[in-house]
Amino acid sequence: MIDDANLSRAWSRLVLHLLDRAGTEVSPLVLSITGFDDNGMPREDSAVRRALDQLLEQKGCLSVDDVAFTIFPQQVWQLSQGDRARLFELYLQTFPRWQAINKRANNRGMYFQRLIRYGRGPCDGNQLEWILSQHASRHGVRRSMLQATTFDPARDHVASAQLGFPCLQQVSFAPTAGGLAANAFYATQQVFDKAYGNYLGLAQLAAFMANQMNLPLVRLTVMVGIAKLERITKSDPALQSLATVARSVVSNSDGASAPASQRRSECRAAS
């Protein structure tokens, strides 16, 4: 279980947990983030983000922003200037282009596309519009209806040995007295090349929903059945460089949050 006010630091704790122990999996993982700015954007550490993006590029993987885009198209939302109907329209108009950019990975669809064009259901399958319209329609709406799914047994229960999509099963949104808490559920998750982008995309999606509900975003919690460190080895020197940055960020945070007497004792011990 990881609970942190900074997305980069939360991801760093996960990576270091895997690097410092035997094996390459965590099962299950619960990761919760609480640090957001006034626009709902998650707090990040630029050194971790830069080091990870550099390594992803070196390994021929998608950038953090590219992975996040599969869950929420932040750039399209910015172009829509606060008009969610325009967001949905622009995204669906341009979806074939996004899909074609990486046809092998996206041939079964993309997460945001499933959220707003599931294939059946109210609002022409736009689950986010259904949630938002119901929330705005009356006070005290049943919160159990504020959930959307990406996994579809009719399409996704196939016998393929490997299936890259969808690992994200479901998202839910819980209005509370303090603000909006968002939750996401993964069957499996790739820690190295997907997890950071997953968390960023989910945070952007949650910020969008919070904005449309006129609520502050207060927490994002991601539950993962199996979090796996794959597509890179623990002994890879490039990963060790990233780990050094991650350790520094986590260590600085832990030291800053420790009692002053403890920090003084640690300094004396080090000297």
Phi and psi restraints in degrees (value plus and minus 20) as a CYANA .aco file:
   2 ILE   PHI    -146.0  -106.0
   2 ILE   PSI     107.1   147.1
   3 ASP   PHI    -151.1  -111.1
   3 ASP   PSI      97.6   137.6
   4 ASP   PHI    -168.5  -128.5
   4 ASP   PSI     137.1   177.1
   5 ALA   PHI    -114.9   -74.9
   5 ALA   PSI     -13.2    26.8
   6 ASN   PHI    -157.3  -117.3
   6 ASN   PSI     105.2   145.2
   7 LEU   PHI     -80.3   -40.3
   7 LEU   PSI     -66.0   -26.0
   8 SER   PHI     -82.0   -42.0
   8 SER   PSI     -60.7   -20.7
   9 ARG   PHI     -90.1   -50.1
   9 ARG   PSI     -58.8   -18.8
  10 ALA   PHI     -81.0   -41.0
  10 ALA   PSI     -66.4   -26.4
  11 TRP   PHI     -83.2   -43.2
  11 TRP   PSI     -59.7   -19.7
  12 SER   PHI     -81.4   -41.4
  12 SER   PSI     -61.5   -21.5
  13 ARG   PHI     -80.8   -40.8
  13 ARG   PSI     -59.6   -19.6
  14 LEU   PHI     -84.2   -44.2
  14 LEU   PSI     -68.1   -28.1
  15 VAL   PHI     -82.0   -42.0
  15 VAL   PSI     -64.5   -24.5
  16 LEU   PHI     -87.0   -47.0
  16 LEU   PSI     -54.7   -14.7
  17 HIS   PHI     -78.6   -38.6
  17 HIS   PSI     -62.2   -22.2
  18 LEU   PHI     -91.5   -51.5
  18 LEU   PSI     -60.7   -20.7
  19 LEU   PHI     -88.9   -48.9
  19 LEU   PSI     -51.2   -11.2
  20 ASP   PHI    -112.1   -72.1
  20 ASP   PSI     -16.9    23.1
  21 ARG   PHI    -152.0  -112.0
  21 ARG   PSI     144.4   184.4
  22 ALA   PHI     -89.7   -49.7
  22 ALA   PSI     129.1   169.1
  23 GLY   PHI      69.3   109.3
  23 GLY   PSI     154.6   194.6
  24 THR   PHI    -149.6  -109.6
  24 THR   PSI      -1.8    38.2
  25 GLU   PHI    -153.9  -113.9
  25 GLU   PSI     131.5   171.5
  26 VAL   PHI    -142.9  -102.9
  26 VAL   PSI     108.1   148.1
  27 SER   PHI    -168.5  -128.5
  27 SER   PSI      95.1   135.1
  28 PRO   PHI    -108.4   -68.4
  28 PRO   PSI     153.4   193.4
  29 LEU   PHI    -141.0  -101.0
  29 LEU   PSI     113.3   153.3
  30 VAL   PHI    -143.8  -103.8
  30 VAL   PSI      96.1   136.1
  31 LEU   PHI    -142.4  -102.4
  31 LEU   PSI     105.6   145.6
  32 SER   PHI    -147.6  -107.6
  32 SER   PSI     114.9   154.9
  33 ILE   PHI    -142.0  -102.0
  33 ILE   PSI     115.2   155.2
  34 THR   PHI    -143.8  -103.8
  34 THR   PSI     -25.4    14.6
  35 GLY   PHI    -113.8   -73.8
  35 GLY   PSI      90.6   130.6
  36 PHE   PHI    -156.3  -116.3
  36 PHE   PSI     128.6   168.6
  37 ASP   PHI    -104.5   -64.5
  37 ASP   PSI    -193.4  -153.4
  38 ASP   PHI     -84.7   -44.7
  38 ASP   PSI     -41.4    -1.4
  39 ASN   PHI    -114.1   -74.1
  39 ASN   PSI     -15.8    24.2
  40 GLY   PHI      65.2   105.2
  40 GLY   PSI     -16.7    23.3
  41 MET   PHI     -98.1   -58.1
  41 MET   PSI     118.5   158.5
  42 PRO   PHI     -91.1   -51.1
  42 PRO   PSI     125.9   165.9
  43 ARG   PHI     -93.7   -53.7
  43 ARG   PSI     116.9   156.9
  44 GLU   PHI    -151.0  -111.0
  44 GLU   PSI     145.5   185.5
  45 ASP   PHI    -128.6   -88.6
  45 ASP   PSI     101.1   141.1
  46 SER   PHI     -84.4   -44.4
  46 SER   PSI     -52.0   -12.0
  47 ALA   PHI     -88.0   -48.0
  47 ALA   PSI     -63.1   -23.1
  48 VAL   PHI     -85.6   -45.6
  48 VAL   PSI     -67.1   -27.1
  49 ARG   PHI     -80.6   -40.6
  49 ARG   PSI     -63.8   -23.8
  50 ARG   PHI     -85.8   -45.8
  50 ARG   PSI     -64.1   -24.1
  51 ALA   PHI     -84.1   -44.1
  51 ALA   PSI     -60.1   -20.1
  52 LEU   PHI     -87.7   -47.7
  52 LEU   PSI     -65.7   -25.7
  53 ASP   PHI     -82.1   -42.1
  53 ASP   PSI     -57.1   -17.1
  54 GLN   PHI     -84.2   -44.2
  54 GLN   PSI     -61.6   -21.6
  55 LEU   PHI     -90.1   -50.1
  55 LEU   PSI     -59.1   -19.1
  56 LEU   PHI     -80.7   -40.7
  56 LEU   PSI     -62.8   -22.8
  57 GLU   PHI     -84.0   -44.0
  57 GLU   PSI     -61.8   -21.8
  58 GLN   PHI     -80.6   -40.6
  58 GLN   PSI     -56.0   -16.0
  59 LYS   PHI    -111.0   -71.0
  59 LYS   PSI     -15.6    24.4
  60 GLY   PHI      53.1    93.1
  60 GLY   PSI       7.3    47.3
  61 CYS   PHI    -121.1   -81.1
  61 CYS   PSI     144.5   184.5
  62 LEU   PHI     -85.4   -45.4
  62 LEU   PSI     127.6   167.6
  63 SER   PHI     -90.7   -50.7
  63 SER   PSI     146.9   186.9
  64 VAL   PHI     -77.1   -37.1
  64 VAL   PSI     -65.8   -25.8
  65 ASP   PHI     -83.2   -43.2
  65 ASP   PSI     -58.3   -18.3
  66 ASP   PHI     -85.1   -45.1
  66 ASP   PSI     -60.5   -20.5
  67 VAL   PHI     -86.6   -46.6
  67 VAL   PSI     -63.5   -23.5
  68 ALA   PHI     -79.8   -39.8
  68 ALA   PSI     -55.6   -15.6
  69 PHE   PHI     -81.6   -41.6
  69 PHE   PSI     -49.6    -9.6
  70 THR   PHI     -85.7   -45.7
  70 THR   PSI     -43.5    -3.5
  71 ILE   PHI    -117.6   -77.6
  71 ILE   PSI     -61.3   -21.3
  72 PHE   PHI    -166.9  -126.9
  72 PHE   PSI     105.5   145.5
  73 PRO   PHI    -104.0   -64.0
  73 PRO   PSI      60.0   100.0
  74 GLN   PHI     -76.8   -36.8
  74 GLN   PSI     -58.9   -18.9
  75 GLN   PHI     -85.0   -45.0
  75 GLN   PSI     -58.3   -18.3
  76 VAL   PHI     -88.6   -48.6
  76 VAL   PSI     -57.7   -17.7
  77 TRP   PHI     -82.6   -42.6
  77 TRP   PSI     -60.0   -20.0
  78 GLN   PHI     -85.1   -45.1
  78 GLN   PSI     -59.4   -19.4
  79 LEU   PHI     -85.2   -45.2
  79 LEU   PSI     -48.5    -8.5
  80 SER   PHI     -98.3   -58.3
  80 SER   PSI     -31.1     8.9
  81 GLN   PHI      32.6    72.6
  81 GLN   PSI      26.7    66.7
  82 GLY   PHI      64.5   104.5
  82 GLY   PSI     -16.1    23.9
  83 ASP   PHI    -120.7   -80.7
  83 ASP   PSI      84.2   124.2
  84 ARG   PHI     -90.4   -50.4
  84 ARG   PSI     -50.7   -10.7
  85 ALA   PHI     -82.5   -42.5
  85 ALA   PSI     -58.8   -18.8
  86 ARG   PHI     -86.8   -46.8
  86 ARG   PSI     -59.1   -19.1
  87 LEU   PHI     -76.5   -36.5
  87 LEU   PSI     -71.3   -31.3
  88 PHE   PHI     -82.6   -42.6
  88 PHE   PSI     -61.3   -21.3
  89 GLU   PHI     -84.5   -44.5
  89 GLU   PSI     -69.3   -29.3
  90 LEU   PHI     -82.5   -42.5
  90 LEU   PSI     -61.4   -21.4
  91 TYR   PHI     -83.9   -43.9
  91 TYR   PSI     -66.6   -26.6
  92 LEU   PHI     -87.0   -47.0
  92 LEU   PSI     -53.8   -13.8
  93 GLN   PHI     -84.7   -44.7
  93 GLN   PSI     -57.3   -17.3
  94 THR   PHI    -119.0   -79.0
  94 THR   PSI     -22.3    17.7
  95 PHE   PHI     -74.7   -34.7
  95 PHE   PSI     -63.8   -23.8
  96 PRO   PHI     -76.3   -36.3
  96 PRO   PSI     -52.7   -12.7
  97 ARG   PHI     -89.3   -49.3
  97 ARG   PSI     -65.3   -25.3
  98 TRP   PHI     -82.3   -42.3
  98 TRP   PSI     -60.3   -20.3
  99 GLN   PHI     -84.6   -44.6
  99 GLN   PSI     -59.0   -19.0
 100 ALA   PHI     -91.4   -51.4
 100 ALA   PSI     -44.6    -4.6
 101 ILE   PHI     -79.6   -39.6
 101 ILE   PSI     -57.5   -17.5
 102 ASN   PHI    -157.0  -117.0
 102 ASN   PSI      51.9    91.9
 103 LYS   PHI     -81.4   -41.4
 103 LYS   PSI     -56.2   -16.2
 104 ARG   PHI     -83.0   -43.0
 104 ARG   PSI     -63.8   -23.8
 105 ALA   PHI     -99.8   -59.8
 105 ALA   PSI     -49.6    -9.6
 106 ASN   PHI    -127.3   -87.3
 106 ASN   PSI      -8.8    31.2
 107 ASN   PHI     -85.8   -45.8
 107 ASN   PSI     -41.5    -1.5
 108 ARG   PHI    -113.1   -73.1
 108 ARG   PSI     -23.3    16.7
 109 GLY   PHI     101.3   141.3
 109 GLY   PSI    -197.5  -157.5
 110 MET   PHI    -153.0  -113.0
 110 MET   PSI     138.8   178.8
 111 TYR   PHI     -80.8   -40.8
 111 TYR   PSI     -67.8   -27.8
 112 PHE   PHI     -84.6   -44.6
 112 PHE   PSI     -55.6   -15.6
 113 GLN   PHI     -81.7   -41.7
 113 GLN   PSI     -62.1   -22.1
 114 ARG   PHI     -86.0   -46.0
 114 ARG   PSI     -53.8   -13.8
 115 LEU   PHI     -89.0   -49.0
 115 LEU   PSI     -51.4   -11.4
 116 ILE   PHI    -132.4   -92.4
 116 ILE   PSI     -25.2    14.8
 117 ARG   PHI    -166.8  -126.8
 117 ARG   PSI      46.1    86.1
 118 TYR   PHI     -86.6   -46.6
 118 TYR   PSI     -50.5   -10.5
 119 GLY   PHI      98.8   138.8
 119 GLY   PSI     -36.7     3.3
 120 ARG   PHI    -185.7  -145.7
 120 ARG   PSI     146.7   186.7
 121 GLY   PHI      88.6   128.6
 121 GLY   PSI     153.4   193.4
 122 PRO   PHI     -83.9   -43.9
 122 PRO   PSI     142.7   182.7
 123 CYS   PHI      36.0    76.0
 123 CYS   PSI      18.0    58.0
 124 ASP   PHI      34.9    74.9
 124 ASP   PSI      15.2    55.2
 125 GLY   PHI      62.0   102.0
 125 GLY   PSI     -12.5    27.5
 126 ASN   PHI    -105.7   -65.7
 126 ASN   PSI      73.3   113.3
 127 GLN   PHI     -87.1   -47.1
 127 GLN   PSI     -55.2   -15.2
 128 LEU   PHI     -87.7   -47.7
 128 LEU   PSI     -60.7   -20.7
 129 GLU   PHI     -84.6   -44.6
 129 GLU   PSI     -60.0   -20.0
 130 TRP   PHI     -80.0   -40.0
 130 TRP   PSI     -67.5   -27.5
 131 ILE   PHI     -79.9   -39.9
 131 ILE   PSI     -68.2   -28.2
 132 LEU   PHI     -87.4   -47.4
 132 LEU   PSI     -61.0   -21.0
 133 SER   PHI     -87.3   -47.3
 133 SER   PSI     -58.1   -18.1
 134 GLN   PHI     -88.6   -48.6
 134 GLN   PSI     -60.5   -20.5
 135 HIS   PHI     -82.5   -42.5
 135 HIS   PSI     -56.4   -16.4
 136 ALA   PHI    -103.0   -63.0
 136 ALA   PSI     -33.0     7.0
 137 SER   PHI     -97.0   -57.0
 137 SER   PSI     -46.2    -6.2
 138 ARG   PHI    -184.2  -144.2
 138 ARG   PSI     140.9   180.9
 139 HIS   PHI     -99.6   -59.6
 139 HIS   PSI     122.3   162.3
 140 GLY   PHI      51.4    91.4
 140 GLY   PSI      16.2    56.2
 141 VAL   PHI     -82.1   -42.1
 141 VAL   PSI     126.0   166.0
 142 ARG   PHI     -79.3   -39.3
 142 ARG   PSI      98.1   138.1
 143 ARG   PHI     -91.6   -51.6
 143 ARG   PSI     -40.3    -0.3
 144 SER   PHI     -87.6   -47.6
 144 SER   PSI     -34.8     5.2
 145 MET   PHI    -104.6   -64.6
 145 MET   PSI     -28.0    12.0
 146 LEU   PHI    -108.3   -68.3
 146 LEU   PSI      38.2    78.2
 147 GLN   PHI    -160.9  -120.9
 147 GLN   PSI     131.4   171.4
 148 ALA   PHI    -157.0  -117.0
 148 ALA   PSI     127.7   167.7
 149 THR   PHI    -138.0   -98.0
 149 THR   PSI     130.5   170.5
 150 THR   PHI    -132.6   -92.6
 150 THR   PSI     -46.6    -6.6
 151 PHE   PHI     -99.7   -59.7
 151 PHE   PSI     113.1   153.1
 152 ASP   PHI    -150.8  -110.8
 152 ASP   PSI      89.6   129.6
 153 PRO   PHI     -73.4   -33.4
 153 PRO   PSI     -55.1   -15.1
 154 ALA   PHI     -82.5   -42.5
 154 ALA   PSI     -51.1   -11.1
 155 ARG   PHI    -125.3   -85.3
 155 ARG   PSI     -46.4    -6.4
 156 ASP   PHI    -129.6   -89.6
 156 ASP   PSI     -30.3     9.7
 157 HIS   PHI    -104.1   -64.1
 157 HIS   PSI      60.0   100.0
 158 VAL   PHI    -142.3  -102.3
 158 VAL   PSI     139.0   179.0
 159 ALA   PHI    -112.7   -72.7
 159 ALA   PSI      -3.5    36.5
 160 SER   PHI     -79.6   -39.6
 160 SER   PSI     124.2   164.2
 161 ALA   PHI     -84.0   -44.0
 161 ALA   PSI     -57.1   -17.1
 162 GLN   PHI    -155.2  -115.2
 162 GLN   PSI     120.9   160.9
 163 LEU   PHI    -162.3  -122.3
 163 LEU   PSI      89.0   129.0
 164 GLY   PHI     -95.2   -55.2
 164 GLY   PSI     -31.7     8.3
 165 PHE   PHI    -166.9  -126.9
 165 PHE   PSI     117.4   157.4
 166 PRO   PHI    -119.8   -79.8
 166 PRO   PSI     110.4   150.4
 167 CYS   PHI    -104.0   -64.0
 167 CYS   PSI     -55.7   -15.7
 168 LEU   PHI     -93.3   -53.3
 168 LEU   PSI     104.5   144.5
 169 GLN   PHI    -114.4   -74.4
 169 GLN   PSI     -61.5   -21.5
 170 GLN   PHI    -181.9  -141.9
 170 GLN   PSI     130.8   170.8
 171 VAL   PHI    -149.1  -109.1
 171 VAL   PSI     128.6   168.6
 172 SER   PHI    -158.3  -118.3
 172 SER   PSI     135.9   175.9
 173 PHE   PHI    -149.8  -109.8
 173 PHE   PSI     105.2   145.2
 174 ALA   PHI    -141.5  -101.5
 174 ALA   PSI      79.3   119.3
 175 PRO   PHI     -84.6   -44.6
 175 PRO   PSI     109.1   149.1
 176 THR   PHI    -146.2  -106.2
 176 THR   PSI     156.3   196.3
 177 ALA   PHI     -81.7   -41.7
 177 ALA   PSI     -51.0   -11.0
 178 GLY   PHI    -108.1   -68.1
 178 GLY   PSI     -39.1     0.9
 179 GLY   PHI     128.7   168.7
 179 GLY   PSI    -182.1  -142.1
 180 LEU   PHI    -112.4   -72.4
 180 LEU   PSI     109.1   149.1
 181 ALA   PHI    -128.2   -88.2
 181 ALA   PSI     109.2   149.2
 182 ALA   PHI    -131.8   -91.8
 182 ALA   PSI     126.8   166.8
 183 ASN   PHI    -153.4  -113.4
 183 ASN   PSI     125.2   165.2
 184 ALA   PHI    -156.5  -116.5
 184 ALA   PSI     128.8   168.8
 185 PHE   PHI    -148.6  -108.6
 185 PHE   PSI     102.9   142.9
 186 TYR   PHI    -136.1   -96.1
 186 TYR   PSI     119.3   159.3
 187 ALA   PHI     -91.9   -51.9
 187 ALA   PSI     -71.2   -31.2
 188 THR   PHI    -158.4  -118.4
 188 THR   PSI     140.8   180.8
 189 GLN   PHI    -170.0  -130.0
 189 GLN   PSI     116.1   156.1
 190 GLN   PHI    -106.3   -66.3
 190 GLN   PSI      95.9   135.9
 191 VAL   PHI     -91.4   -51.4
 191 VAL   PSI     -62.1   -22.1
 192 PHE   PHI     -91.3   -51.3
 192 PHE   PSI     -77.1   -37.1
 193 ASP   PHI    -120.8   -80.8
 193 ASP   PSI     -23.3    16.7
 194 LYS   PHI    -148.4  -108.4
 194 LYS   PSI     -54.5   -14.5
 195 ALA   PHI     -79.0   -39.0
 195 ALA   PSI     -67.5   -27.5
 196 TYR   PHI     -80.0   -40.0
 196 TYR   PSI     -67.4   -27.4
 197 GLY   PHI     -83.4   -43.4
 197 GLY   PSI     -56.6   -16.6
 198 ASN   PHI     -78.1   -38.1
 198 ASN   PSI     -68.8   -28.8
 199 TYR   PHI     -84.3   -44.3
 199 TYR   PSI     -60.1   -20.1
 200 LEU   PHI     -85.9   -45.9
 200 LEU   PSI     -66.0   -26.0
 201 GLY   PHI     -82.2   -42.2
 201 GLY   PSI     -60.7   -20.7
 202 LEU   PHI     -85.3   -45.3
 202 LEU   PSI     -59.7   -19.7
 203 ALA   PHI     -84.2   -44.2
 203 ALA   PSI     -60.1   -20.1
 204 GLN   PHI     -86.5   -46.5
 204 GLN   PSI     -60.7   -20.7
 205 LEU   PHI     -81.8   -41.8
 205 LEU   PSI     -65.2   -25.2
 206 ALA   PHI     -84.2   -44.2
 206 ALA   PSI     -58.2   -18.2
 207 ALA   PHI     -84.3   -44.3
 207 ALA   PSI     -59.4   -19.4
 208 PHE   PHI     -81.7   -41.7
 208 PHE   PSI     -67.6   -27.6
 209 MET   PHI     -84.6   -44.6
 209 MET   PSI     -60.8   -20.8
 210 ALA   PHI     -82.5   -42.5
 210 ALA   PSI     -62.6   -22.6
 211 ASN   PHI     -79.8   -39.8
 211 ASN   PSI     -64.2   -24.2
 212 GLN   PHI     -93.6   -53.6
 212 GLN   PSI     -39.7     0.3
 213 MET   PHI    -114.2   -74.2
 213 MET   PSI     -20.9    19.1
 214 ASN   PHI      39.2    79.2
 214 ASN   PSI      23.6    63.6
 215 LEU   PHI    -149.4  -109.4
 215 LEU   PSI     130.3   170.3
 216 PRO   PHI     -95.3   -55.3
 216 PRO   PSI     129.1   169.1
 217 LEU   PHI    -106.5   -66.5
 217 LEU   PSI     104.3   144.3
 218 VAL   PHI    -134.5   -94.5
 218 VAL   PSI     -43.2    -3.2
 219 ARG   PHI    -180.2  -140.2
 219 ARG   PSI     121.6   161.6
 220 LEU   PHI    -143.4  -103.4
 220 LEU   PSI     104.0   144.0
 221 THR   PHI    -141.1  -101.1
 221 THR   PSI     109.2   149.2
 222 VAL   PHI    -136.6   -96.6
 222 VAL   PSI     103.0   143.0
 223 MET   PHI    -128.6   -88.6
 223 MET   PSI     106.5   146.5
 224 VAL   PHI    -145.5  -105.5
 224 VAL   PSI     108.8   148.8
 225 GLY   PHI     -85.5   -45.5
 225 GLY   PSI     -69.5   -29.5
 226 ILE   PHI    -159.8  -119.8
 226 ILE   PSI      96.1   136.1
 227 ALA   PHI    -119.0   -79.0
 227 ALA   PSI     103.8   143.8
 228 LYS   PHI    -141.8  -101.8
 228 LYS   PSI     114.5   154.5
 229 LEU   PHI    -115.4   -75.4
 229 LEU   PSI      78.8   118.8
 230 GLU   PHI    -151.2  -111.2
 230 GLU   PSI     153.7   193.7
 231 ARG   PHI      47.3    87.3
 231 ARG   PSI      -9.7    30.3
 232 ILE   PHI    -182.3  -142.3
 232 ILE   PSI     125.0   165.0
 233 THR   PHI    -114.2   -74.2
 233 THR   PSI     134.1   174.1
 234 LYS   PHI     -81.9   -41.9
 234 LYS   PSI     -49.3    -9.3
 235 SER   PHI    -105.3   -65.3
 235 SER   PSI     -23.2    16.8
 236 ASP   PHI     -82.1   -42.1
 236 ASP   PSI     102.4   142.4
 237 PRO   PHI     -77.1   -37.1
 237 PRO   PSI     -54.5   -14.5
 238 ALA   PHI     -84.6   -44.6
 238 ALA   PSI     -57.1   -17.1
 239 LEU   PHI     -88.6   -48.6
 239 LEU   PSI     -54.4   -14.4
 240 GLN   PHI     -84.3   -44.3
 240 GLN   PSI     -55.1   -15.1
 241 SER   PHI     -84.4   -44.4
 241 SER   PSI     -62.2   -22.2
 242 LEU   PHI     -84.5   -44.5
 242 LEU   PSI     -59.7   -19.7
 243 ALA   PHI     -82.4   -42.4
 243 ALA   PSI     -55.1   -15.1
 244 THR   PHI     -82.1   -42.1
 244 THR   PSI     -62.7   -22.7
 245 VAL   PHI     -84.9   -44.9
 245 VAL   PSI     -63.4   -23.4
 246 ALA   PHI     -82.1   -42.1
 246 ALA   PSI     -61.8   -21.8
 247 ARG   PHI     -83.3   -43.3
 247 ARG   PSI     -59.5   -19.5
 248 SER   PHI     -83.0   -43.0
 248 SER   PSI     -64.0   -24.0
 249 VAL   PHI     -85.5   -45.5
 249 VAL   PSI     -64.8   -24.8
 250 VAL   PHI     -87.3   -47.3
 250 VAL   PSI     -63.1   -23.1
 251 SER   PHI     -83.7   -43.7
 251 SER   PSI     -63.3   -23.3
 252 ASN   PHI     -82.4   -42.4
 252 ASN   PSI     -59.0   -19.0
 253 SER   PHI     -87.7   -47.7
 253 SER   PSI     -65.0   -25.0
 254 ASP   PHI     -84.5   -44.5
 254 ASP   PSI     -58.8   -18.8
 255 GLY   PHI     -87.4   -47.4
 255 GLY   PSI     -59.1   -19.1
 256 ALA   PHI     -88.2   -48.2
 256 ALA   PSI     -49.9    -9.9
 257 SER   PHI    -109.2   -69.2
 257 SER   PSI     -29.9    10.1
 258 ALA   PHI     -93.4   -53.4
 258 ALA   PSI     134.2   174.2
 259 PRO   PHI     -78.5   -38.5
 259 PRO   PSI     130.3   170.3
 260 ALA   PHI     -78.8   -38.8
 260 ALA   PSI     -59.9   -19.9
 261 SER   PHI     -82.3   -42.3
 261 SER   PSI     -57.7   -17.7
 262 GLN   PHI     -87.3   -47.3
 262 GLN   PSI     -61.4   -21.4
 263 ARG   PHI     -84.2   -44.2
 263 ARG   PSI     -59.4   -19.4
 264 ARG   PHI     -84.3   -44.3
 264 ARG   PSI     -59.6   -19.6
 265 SER   PHI     -84.1   -44.1
 265 SER   PSI     -61.2   -21.2
 266 GLU   PHI     -84.2   -44.2
 266 GLU   PSI     -58.3   -18.3
 267 CYS   PHI     -86.1   -46.1
 267 CYS   PSI     -61.4   -21.4
 268 ARG   PHI     -84.5   -44.5
 268 ARG   PSI     -61.1   -21.1
 269 ALA   PHI     -83.1   -43.1
 269 ALA   PSI     -59.0   -19.0
 270 ALA   PHI     -88.1   -48.1
 270 ALA   PSI     -52.2   -12.2
